[in-house]
Amino acid sequence: MSDDLDPIRRLRPDRIEPDDPEDPAVLSRAKEQLMSTIADAEQVTESLQTPDLYPRLAYRDELAAVEYLTRVFGFEEIREARLEFDGHHLCWLRIGSGMVMVGHQNADVHHIYSPLDAGLTTVMMMVYVHDIDAHHANAVQHGATITMELQDAFYGERRYEATDPEGHGWHFAERFADIVDRDGRPPADPDDREGGPDC
Amino acid sequence: MGEPSDASLIAASIDRPVEFGAIFDRHASALRRYLVRRLGPAESDDVFGEVFRIAFERRSSYDLSRASARPWLYGIATNLVARHRRREARRIRAVARLAGTRVIVDDHAEAVSGELDARERWARLAEEVTSLPAAELDALVLHVWEGLSYEDVAVAVGVPVGTVRSRLNRARRRLRELEDPSGEQPTDHEHGDDPRRIDLRGSDR
């Protein structure tokens, strides 16, 4: 077959001058570098003990989300675990014994969307925190969008709810027993508690 | 059970990074040859080391529906070549110079003028190739030198297959004009009859 691409075919360097025998040192040096990069990553993976179940949340602006979740809701990012590709980021955030993964919304591969694009919120993250009063005060101080005011629920927890800037739902709570243990503001009398069996 | 696919190795390497080593073993030689072709042996060393480091760091973005990782790796390597266009142009010109000295002209009386003609033609080809838009050159080289299908080129450079097709068609048109500026296509027979005409079209297929 002869075609217009033949000139390029002829210009392939190893057809004009056969390749030097492949230098095995180049390959082994590169392999060594790679395995050392991999070994570093193994260490991070070992230190990144994830729960067997944790959500991956999709955002339009995942780094803004990480900043918000750490500042307003008290999450802590495991910074060395952060991955970057195609200008996007995958981040792992811890709170207590829980963890969330935060990434860019990904329609092509994972089919997950920011609530901004989905048009509504479909999941709420349930989070227990130490000192719900302080947690709430911090969120309010940083301008959180509170969707349920702090209240003592009939089933024995103090709770409030908020949405983050892209609309993911967050429910923060502390058990009455834990509030009593830390000498926090005492729970409301049973008659004054919020909600009922259908809440 | 055969060998695991690249996709399943990459998937496993998310939690067990060491699995990624096999991706290197499978593709390093091909990627190294590619970079040597485009940049030269010594000039490609640093770039070669980068390819697999970047691939490893991007492994969580790998499209697991693609069994072979090779087009993806070609894409990473091609992005790196793009940072070294001057290196690449030097390489192409050097290769063309070398090719110009390798032309054997049977008719001794014609040898001198034939050689000059050959040098000139190779130099012109090098000039044309180095002045191709980068995207066309990438598609051309991946398809022609590396033997990637249009689909694999599309995966590598991250554009639809139709875009690859039109880039290659544009590059073809330019090369055709270079081959024969009058627009007439001489037959292969005519090529063979004129020792001064350097047969860029090749006969070793």
Interface residues (C-beta under 8 A of the other chain):
Chain A: M1 S2 D3 D4 L5 D6 P7 I8 R9 R10 L11 R12 P13 D14 I16 E17 D19 D20 E22 D23 V26 L27 R29 A30 K31 Q33 L34 M35 T37 I38 A39 A41 E42 T45 L83 E84 F85 D86 H88 L90 D108 V109
Chain B: D15 R16 P17 V18 F20 G21 F24 D25 A28 S29 R32 R33 V36 R37 G40 P41 D45 F48 G49 F52 R53 F56 E57 R58 S60 S61 D63 L64 R91 I92 V95 A96 L98 A99 R102 L125 A126 V129 L140 V141 H143 V144 W145 L168 A171 R172 R173 L175 R176 L178 E179 D188 L200 R201 G202 R205
